[in-house]
Amino acid sequence: MFFVRRISRTCKVILLTADVDVIAERIKDDKNRPSLTGDKSFVEEIGAVLAERKSLYEKAADFMIDTTNLTIEKVAEKIIWRMKK
């Protein structure tokens, strides 16, 4: 928690979210990503880790962007727009 508080005080924190199935699709080919639970399927693991960390991530965030249905370009546009506020 110390790390999160320190970042929150010195930086803008942008939480990019997406549906679990979308995250799984986006990272499925990353062979260097280790299992974080060791005992769940890939999609179940993503859901479990997100559920466990959600409140911490949300507390640290200055704002959130749901990227589920957005292109990289649209996400960048939204970040730039929000940072100008």
C-alpha positions, 0 to 999 in steps of 0.5 A: 500500500505504501507504494500506491500512496507514494505514486498517488501523491506524485503522479496522475494515475490512470486506471485502464479497465476492460472485461475479463474476456477482453483482457484474456484475448489481449494477453493470450499470446504473451508466453512470458506472463507467469501464472499468478495463482497456479491453480486456475484457468487463464480466464479464471485467474485474470478474474480472480486477480482483478477482483482481489486488486480492484479496490486498491487500483480504484483508490489509487486512480485519479480517473478510470477508462474502460477500454473494452470496446476502444482502440488504442487510438481512442484510449490515447485520445481519452487520456489526453482529453482527461489530462487537459482538464 
